[in-house]
Amino acid sequence: MARDTNPALTRWQLASSKLLDHYKVTSGEEFHLSSIHPDDTRDLSKEEAQEWITQAIEMMSELQEKLYAQDHWALLLIFQAMDAAGKDGTIKKVMTGINPQGCQVFSFKTPSAEELDHDFLWRTSRDLPERGRIGIFNRSYYEEVLIARVHPEILARQHLPDALVTKQIWKERFEDIAAFERYLTRNGIAVRKFFLHVSKEEQTARLLKRLDTPSKNWKFSEGDFTEQEYWDAYLHAYEEMIRATSTPHAPWFVVPSDHKWFTHAVVAAAIIDALEELDLAFPTLNKEQTAKLRAIREKIAQRTAAS
């Protein structure tokens, strides 16, 4: 990453690789969700993180322009979290400087009847990013090993043959997802996945704020409250999901999310890291193309002089 003379920014930048290594899961065999506390900030101050985010947004904008111009790679960012963990706010804050022409955001809610009549990867596959673009999934195909696992009645609505709904179905879906993400990577779509890890106490406080603040009432859903009853079941599902689908080419970042400013800083650092790994550059012209442009430039100069 580029270095800055600002001491606060320099401290953050020098620590960013170590920070990402702490939250990055590339092999889930020994991963335990309890190893990362939702309140963690790694001794960084809010002021330091906010200064970093400002610069990170500029860096991201420059890298995204190269991604778009090069037109070889795409980047898929997947966000999963408990309700009120801050997915929407993180996407809005971190991606604020990105050219809308090169970024696509898709949210996946309750499946439609048409979607339920297809395989569980179908509805998200339609919205994969094109080359040169950043695609963002606000929730994703991972819902099929989370909410469908916690609520078996959702799985029942998928019209699967009874013979296929066995005790191995979640293991099989993990295998299918891992194979799918390997396929994406082999076809030029880099994948980075974020689990925004919020505590039950902080989630409760945010849900209450939605109730007590008129301008936030629209964000409250009764389902957010009732789903909290399944807290432990969701944590178990998330832990198994991360353990089973973390790979070097499609890692999970388990990001502490009790402090939104810290969440934003870690996510921004991870996106920059992913883009820099792609070795992006503006396209260069060969001699023939350069000569052609030079000739056009001379004609324009002549036309301007004649007028």
C-alpha positions as CSV (number, residue, x, y, z in Angstrom):
1,M,0.0,0.0,0.0
2,A,1.1,3.6,-0.6
3,R,2.7,5.2,2.4
4,D,1.8,8.6,3.9
5,T,3.7,11.0,6.0
6,N,0.8,11.5,8.5
7,P,1.9,9.5,11.6
8,A,-1.6,8.2,12.3
9,L,-2.1,7.0,8.8
10,T,1.4,5.5,8.7
11,R,0.8,3.6,11.8
12,W,-2.4,2.1,10.4
13,Q,-0.9,1.3,7.1
14,L,2.1,-0.5,8.6
15,A,-0.3,-2.5,10.8
16,S,-2.8,-3.3,8.1
17,S,-1.3,-6.5,6.8
18,K,-0.9,-7.8,10.4
19,L,-4.4,-6.7,11.1
20,L,-5.9,-8.5,8.1
21,D,-4.0,-11.6,8.9
22,H,-5.7,-11.6,12.3
23,Y,-9.2,-11.6,10.8
24,K,-8.6,-13.4,7.6
25,V,-9.5,-17.1,7.5
26,T,-8.0,-19.1,4.7
27,S,-8.4,-22.6,6.3
28,G,-11.2,-23.1,8.7
29,E,-10.0,-26.4,10.2
30,E,-9.1,-24.9,13.6
31,F,-11.2,-21.8,13.4
32,H,-13.5,-20.9,16.3
33,L,-15.8,-17.9,16.3
34,S,-15.0,-17.3,20.0
35,S,-11.4,-16.4,19.0
36,I,-12.6,-13.0,17.6
37,H,-14.5,-10.7,20.0
38,P,-17.0,-8.4,18.4
39,D,-15.8,-5.5,20.5
40,D,-12.1,-5.8,19.4
41,T,-10.4,-2.7,17.9
42,R,-6.7,-3.9,18.0
43,D,-5.7,-0.8,20.1
44,L,-6.6,1.6,17.2
45,S,-8.4,4.8,17.9
46,K,-11.5,6.0,16.2
47,E,-9.7,9.1,14.9
48,E,-6.9,7.0,13.4
49,A,-9.3,4.6,11.7
50,Q,-11.4,7.5,10.3
51,E,-8.3,9.2,8.8
52,W,-7.3,5.9,7.2
53,I,-10.8,5.4,5.7
54,T,-10.7,8.8,4.0
55,Q,-7.4,7.9,2.3
56,A,-8.5,4.3,1.7
57,I,-11.6,5.5,-0.3
58,E,-9.3,7.5,-2.6
59,M,-7.0,4.5,-3.1
60,M,-9.9,2.3,-3.8
61,S,-11.2,4.7,-6.4
62,E,-7.9,4.7,-8.2
63,L,-7.6,0.9,-8.1
64,Q,-11.2,0.5,-9.3
65,E,-10.5,2.7,-12.3
66,K,-7.6,0.4,-13.3
67,L,-9.8,-2.6,-12.8
68,Y,-12.4,-1.2,-15.1
69,A,-9.9,-0.1,-17.8
70,Q,-7.9,-3.4,-17.8
71,D,-11.2,-5.4,-18.1
72,H,-9.6,-8.7,-17.1
73,W,-10.7,-9.3,-13.5
74,A,-13.8,-8.8,-11.6
75,L,-14.1,-8.6,-7.8
76,L,-17.0,-10.2,-5.8
77,L,-17.5,-8.9,-2.3
78,I,-19.9,-10.9,-0.1
79,F,-21.4,-9.5,3.1
80,Q,-23.1,-11.8,5.7
81,A,-24.1,-10.9,9.2
82,M,-26.7,-11.0,11.9
83,D,-29.5,-8.4,11.6
84,A,-28.3,-4.8,12.5
85,A,-24.6,-5.7,12.2
86,G,-24.1,-2.9,9.8
87,K,-23.9,-4.4,6.3
88,D,-25.8,-1.6,4.6
89,G,-23.8,1.1,6.4
90,T,-20.5,-0.6,5.7
91,I,-21.2,-0.9,2.0
92,K,-22.4,2.7,1.8
93,K,-19.4,4.1,3.7
94,V,-16.6,2.0,2.2
95,M,-17.8,2.2,-1.4
96,T,-18.7,5.8,-1.4
97,G,-15.9,6.9,-3.7
98,I,-16.3,4.2,-6.3
99,N,-17.6,5.1,-9.8
100,P,-21.1,3.7,-10.0
101,Q,-20.4,2.7,-13.6
102,G,-17.9,0.1,-12.3
103,C,-19.8,-1.2,-9.2
104,Q,-23.0,-3.3,-8.8
105,V,-24.8,-4.0,-5.6
106,F,-27.4,-6.8,-5.2
107,S,-29.4,-7.7,-2.1
108,F,-31.0,-11.1,-1.7
109,K,-34.2,-11.3,0.3
110,T,-36.8,-14.0,0.5
111,P,-36.6,-16.2,-2.6
112,S,-39.4,-15.9,-5.1
113,A,-41.4,-18.8,-6.5
114,E,-39.3,-18.8,-9.6
115,E,-36.1,-18.8,-7.6
116,L,-37.3,-21.7,-5.5
117,D,-37.9,-23.8,-8.6
118,H,-34.1,-23.5,-9.4
119,D,-31.0,-24.8,-7.7
120,F,-29.9,-22.7,-4.7
121,L,-27.0,-21.0,-6.6
122,W,-29.2,-19.9,-9.6
123,R,-30.5,-16.6,-8.3
124,T,-27.1,-15.2,-7.3
125,S,-25.3,-16.6,-10.4
126,R,-27.3,-14.2,-12.5
127,D,-25.9,-11.2,-10.8
128,L,-22.2,-12.0,-10.8
129,P,-20.0,-9.0,-11.7
130,E,-18.8,-8.5,-15.2
131,R,-15.1,-8.2,-16.0
132,G,-13.8,-4.8,-14.9
133,R,-16.4,-4.4,-12.2
134,I,-16.8,-4.8,-8.5
135,G,-19.9,-6.8,-7.5
136,I,-21.3,-6.6,-4.0
137,F,-23.7,-9.2,-2.6
138,N,-25.6,-8.0,0.5
139,R,-26.4,-11.5,1.7
140,S,-25.8,-14.3,-0.8
141,Y,-26.0,-18.0,-1.6
142,Y,-24.7,-18.4,2.0
143,E,-28.2,-17.8,3.2
144,E,-28.9,-21.4,2.1
145,V,-26.6,-22.8,4.8
146,L,-27.7,-20.2,7.4
147,I,-31.4,-19.3,7.5
148,A,-32.4,-22.4,5.7
149,R,-30.5,-24.4,8.3
150,V,-31.9,-22.6,11.3
151,H,-35.4,-22.8,9.9
152,P,-36.0,-26.2,8.3
153,E,-39.4,-25.0,6.9
154,I,-37.5,-22.8,4.5
155,L,-35.6,-25.8,3.1
156,A,-38.9,-27.6,2.8
157,R,-40.1,-24.9,0.4
158,Q,-37.3,-25.6,-2.1
159,H,-39.1,-28.6,-3.6
160,L,-36.0,-30.9,-3.4
161,P,-36.6,-34.6,-3.8
162,D,-37.0,-36.2,-0.4
163,A,-34.1,-38.6,-1.2
164,L,-31.7,-35.6,-1.4
165,V,-32.6,-34.0,1.9
166,T,-30.4,-36.1,4.2
167,K,-28.2,-35.3,7.3
168,Q,-25.4,-34.7,4.8
169,I,-27.1,-31.8,3.0
170,W,-25.2,-29.0,4.7
171,K,-21.9,-30.7,4.1
172,E,-22.8,-31.2,0.5
173,R,-23.8,-27.6,0.1
174,F,-20.5,-26.5,1.7
175,E,-18.8,-28.6,-0.9
176,D,-20.9,-27.1,-3.8
177,I,-20.2,-23.6,-2.6
178,A,-16.4,-24.2,-2.3
179,A,-16.4,-25.7,-5.8
180,F,-18.4,-22.8,-7.2
181,E,-16.0,-20.2,-5.7
182,R,-13.0,-22.1,-7.1
183,Y,-14.7,-22.0,-10.5
184,L,-15.2,-18.2,-10.2
185,T,-11.6,-17.7,-9.3
186,R,-10.4,-19.8,-12.2
187,N,-12.6,-17.6,-14.5
188,G,-11.2,-14.3,-13.3
189,I,-13.6,-13.4,-10.5
190,A,-11.7,-12.7,-7.2
191,V,-13.9,-13.5,-4.2
192,R,-13.7,-11.9,-0.7
193,K,-16.2,-12.7,2.0
194,F,-17.0,-10.7,5.1
195,F,-18.8,-11.8,8.2
196,L,-19.6,-8.8,10.3
197,H,-19.4,-10.2,13.8
198,V,-21.7,-8.2,16.2
199,S,-22.4,-9.0,19.8
200,K,-25.9,-9.8,21.0
201,E,-25.8,-6.8,23.3
202,E,-24.9,-4.4,20.6
203,Q,-27.5,-5.8,18.2
204,T,-30.1,-5.3,20.9
205,A,-29.0,-1.7,21.4
206,R,-29.2,-1.0,17.6
207,L,-32.6,-2.6,17.3
208,L,-33.9,-0.5,20.2
209,K,-32.5,2.6,18.5
210,R,-34.5,1.8,15.4
211,L,-37.6,1.7,17.5
212,D,-36.8,4.9,19.5
213,T,-35.7,7.0,16.5
214,P,-38.6,8.0,14.2
215,S,-36.3,8.4,11.2
216,K,-35.1,4.8,11.7
217,N,-38.5,3.2,12.3
218,W,-38.7,2.1,8.7
219,K,-35.6,-0.1,9.2
220,F,-37.1,-2.1,12.0
221,S,-38.7,-5.4,11.2
222,E,-40.4,-7.6,13.7
223,G,-38.5,-10.5,12.2
224,D,-35.2,-8.9,13.4
225,F,-36.5,-9.2,17.0
226,T,-37.9,-12.7,16.7
227,E,-34.7,-14.0,15.0
228,Q,-32.7,-13.1,18.0
229,E,-34.3,-16.1,19.7
230,Y,-32.2,-18.3,17.4
231,W,-28.9,-16.5,18.3
232,D,-27.0,-19.6,19.3
233,A,-28.2,-21.6,16.4
234,Y,-27.1,-18.9,14.0
235,L,-23.6,-18.6,15.6
236,H,-23.2,-22.4,15.2
237,A,-24.3,-22.2,11.6
238,Y,-21.9,-19.3,10.9
239,E,-19.0,-21.0,12.6
240,E,-19.5,-24.2,10.6
241,M,-20.0,-22.2,7.4
242,I,-16.7,-20.3,7.9
243,R,-14.8,-23.5,8.8
244,A,-16.1,-25.3,5.7
245,T,-15.7,-22.6,3.1
246,S,-12.6,-20.7,3.9
247,T,-9.9,-21.1,1.3
248,P,-6.8,-19.1,0.2
249,H,-8.5,-18.0,-3.0
250,A,-11.9,-17.1,-1.4
251,P,-11.1,-16.2,2.3
252,W,-13.5,-15.1,4.9
253,F,-12.8,-12.0,7.0
254,V,-14.4,-12.2,10.4
255,V,-14.7,-8.5,11.2
256,P,-15.5,-7.2,14.7
257,S,-18.6,-5.0,14.3
258,D,-19.6,-3.5,17.6
259,H,-17.7,-0.4,16.5
260,K,-18.8,0.6,13.1
261,W,-15.7,2.8,12.4
262,F,-13.5,-0.2,13.0
263,T,-15.6,-2.4,10.8
264,H,-15.3,0.1,8.0
265,A,-11.6,0.4,8.3
266,V,-11.0,-3.4,8.2
267,V,-13.3,-3.9,5.3
268,A,-11.6,-1.1,3.3
269,A,-8.2,-2.5,4.0
270,A,-9.3,-6.0,2.9
271,I,-10.7,-4.6,-0.4
272,I,-7.6,-2.6,-1.2
273,D,-5.5,-5.7,-0.4
274,A,-7.6,-7.8,-2.8
275,L,-7.4,-5.2,-5.6
276,E,-3.6,-4.9,-5.2
277,E,-3.2,-8.6,-5.5
278,L,-4.7,-8.5,-9.0
279,D,-1.7,-6.5,-10.3
280,L,-3.9,-3.9,-12.0
281,A,-2.7,-1.4,-14.6
282,F,-4.0,0.8,-17.3
283,P,-3.8,-0.8,-20.8
284,T,-0.8,0.1,-22.9
285,L,-0.7,0.7,-26.7
286,N,1.6,-0.9,-29.2
287,K,3.7,1.1,-31.6
288,E,1.1,1.0,-34.3
289,Q,-1.6,2.2,-32.0
290,T,0.6,5.0,-30.6
291,A,1.6,6.1,-34.1
292,K,-2.1,6.3,-35.1
293,L,-2.9,8.4,-32.1
294,R,0.0,10.7,-32.8
295,A,-1.2,11.2,-36.4
296,I,-4.7,12.0,-35.2
297,R,-3.2,14.5,-32.7
298,E,-1.3,16.2,-35.5
299,K,-4.5,16.5,-37.7
300,I,-6.4,18.0,-34.7
301,A,-3.5,20.6,-34.3
302,Q,-3.6,21.4,-38.0
303,R,-7.4,21.8,-38.0
304,T,-7.2,24.1,-35.0
305,A,-4.4,26.2,-36.5
306,A,-6.4,26.6,-39.8
307,S,-9.5,27.8,-38.0
